[in-house]
Amino acid sequence: MKTIGLIGGMSWESTVTYYQLLNRMARQRLGGLHSAKCLLWSFDFAEIEAHQASGDWQAATDAMTSAAQSVERGGAQCIVICTNTMHKMAAEVQAAVDIPLIHIADATASLVKARDVEKPLLMATRYTMEQDFYKGHLRDRHGINVCIPDDVGRDVVHGIIYDELCQGIISPSSKQKYLDVVQASLDQGADSVIFGCTEVGLLLSQSDLAVPVFDTTELHATAALDFALSG
């Protein structure tokens, strides 16, 4: 089994999910006492969030590349960035190491294409919804064109991520707000939902929606374990 290098803590609430998924899936596939071989670099998210909020993406990139190099030196055989938003600097992180980066959008695209949907709704941070690093990756590499909520909906989705989910707050009223955002987009032609932030799956699941759901955290962890167990 190869060693998976996790860059997490952004937030740690969803990094916990990665760790649980990887180990549960390893046990399911291999049986007995098997678990996933992992190295974890976990950030103080307050520092990363400050770079995001101020638009200092160079400082964020420097932190991410340094973390990737650290886990590579520690023996990791791949890099997994445990957040959608910080795939903004995925190319720079990949260039800084000699081991492969498993891109969360690639892992997501495989299932989106398999389900043959045409207009998935992307629910994520404002950075991921509004900038092109994630939407463009899906479009240019996989031919997937996503839609995003309207401006009010984007405010709702982004605010709940940072003010609640990243702080461990799970609120039924916020779940309803998310469902309202989804329904408004379905009414405008969306036919599925991408949980484009690793925290969204803490609030919603497939059981809440009648349309296909693509949980990027689960899909990314699956891709990482597939790599770790590959020949």
ChimeraX attribute file (.defattr): number of C-alpha atoms within 10 A of each C-alpha:
attribute: neighborCount
match mode: 1-to-1
recipient: residues
	/A:1	15
	/A:2	19
	/A:3	22
	/A:4	26
	/A:5	29
	/A:6	24
	/A:7	23
	/A:8	24
	/A:9	22
	/A:10	25
	/A:11	25
	/A:12	20
	/A:13	18
	/A:14	24
	/A:15	23
	/A:16	13
	/A:17	19
	/A:18	23
	/A:19	18
	/A:20	15
	/A:21	20
	/A:22	24
	/A:23	20
	/A:24	15
	/A:25	18
	/A:26	23
	/A:27	15
	/A:28	13
	/A:29	13
	/A:30	11
	/A:31	11
	/A:32	9
	/A:33	9
	/A:34	14
	/A:35	19
	/A:36	22
	/A:37	16
	/A:38	20
	/A:39	20
	/A:40	21
	/A:41	16
	/A:42	16
	/A:43	17
	/A:44	12
	/A:45	15
	/A:46	12
	/A:47	13
	/A:48	21
	/A:49	16
	/A:50	13
	/A:51	16
	/A:52	17
	/A:53	10
	/A:54	8
	/A:55	11
	/A:56	13
	/A:57	16
	/A:58	12
	/A:59	14
	/A:60	20
	/A:61	21
	/A:62	13
	/A:63	15
	/A:64	24
	/A:65	19
	/A:66	15
	/A:67	22
	/A:68	27
	/A:69	19
	/A:70	18
	/A:71	23
	/A:72	20
	/A:73	11
	/A:74	13
	/A:75	14
	/A:76	23
	/A:77	21
	/A:78	25
	/A:79	29
	/A:80	25
	/A:81	25
	/A:82	31
	/A:83	24
	/A:84	26
	/A:85	23
	/A:86	22
	/A:87	21
	/A:88	19
	/A:89	17
	/A:90	23
	/A:91	13
	/A:92	14
	/A:93	25
	/A:94	19
	/A:95	12
	/A:96	14
	/A:97	19
	/A:98	13
	/A:99	16
	/A:100	15
	/A:101	20
	/A:102	20
	/A:103	21
	/A:104	26
	/A:105	22
	/A:106	18
	/A:107	19
	/A:108	22
	/A:109	22
	/A:110	13
	/A:111	14
	/A:112	22
	/A:113	13
	/A:114	8
	/A:115	13
	/A:116	8
	/A:117	16
	/A:118	17
	/A:119	19
	/A:120	25
	/A:121	26
	/A:122	26
	/A:123	25
	/A:124	24
	/A:125	25
	/A:126	18
	/A:127	17
	/A:128	22
	/A:129	24
	/A:130	14
	/A:131	13
	/A:132	13
	/A:133	19
	/A:134	23
	/A:135	19
	/A:136	16
	/A:137	17
	/A:138	18
	/A:139	14
	/A:140	11
	/A:141	11
	/A:142	15
	/A:143	13
	/A:144	19
	/A:145	16
	/A:146	21
	/A:147	22
	/A:148	24
	/A:149	22
	/A:150	12
	/A:151	11
	/A:152	9
	/A:153	19
	/A:154	19
	/A:155	14
	/A:156	18
	/A:157	23
	/A:158	19
	/A:159	14
	/A:160	23
	/A:161	25
	/A:162	16
	/A:163	11
	/A:164	15
	/A:165	22
	/A:166	21
	/A:167	13
	/A:168	16
	/A:169	16
	/A:170	14
	/A:171	13
	/A:172	10
	/A:173	9
	/A:174	18
	/A:175	17
	/A:176	13
	/A:177	16
	/A:178	20
	/A:179	16
	/A:180	13
	/A:181	21
	/A:182	23
	/A:183	14
	/A:184	15
	/A:185	23
	/A:186	18
	/A:187	9
	/A:188	11
	/A:189	14
	/A:190	22
	/A:191	19
	/A:192	24
	/A:193	26
	/A:194	23
	/A:195	24
	/A:196	26
	/A:197	25
	/A:198	29
	/A:199	30
	/A:200	25
	/A:201	21
	/A:202	19
	/A:203	19
	/A:204	17
	/A:205	13
	/A:206	13
	/A:207	9
	/A:208	11
	/A:209	14
	/A:210	9
	/A:211	15
	/A:212	16
	/A:213	23
	/A:214	24
	/A:215	21
	/A:216	26
	/A:217	27
	/A:218	20
	/A:219	19
	/A:220	27
	/A:221	25
	/A:222	18
	/A:223	21
	/A:224	28
	/A:225	22
	/A:226	16
	/A:227	18
	/A:228	19
	/A:229	15
	/A:230	9
	/A:231	7
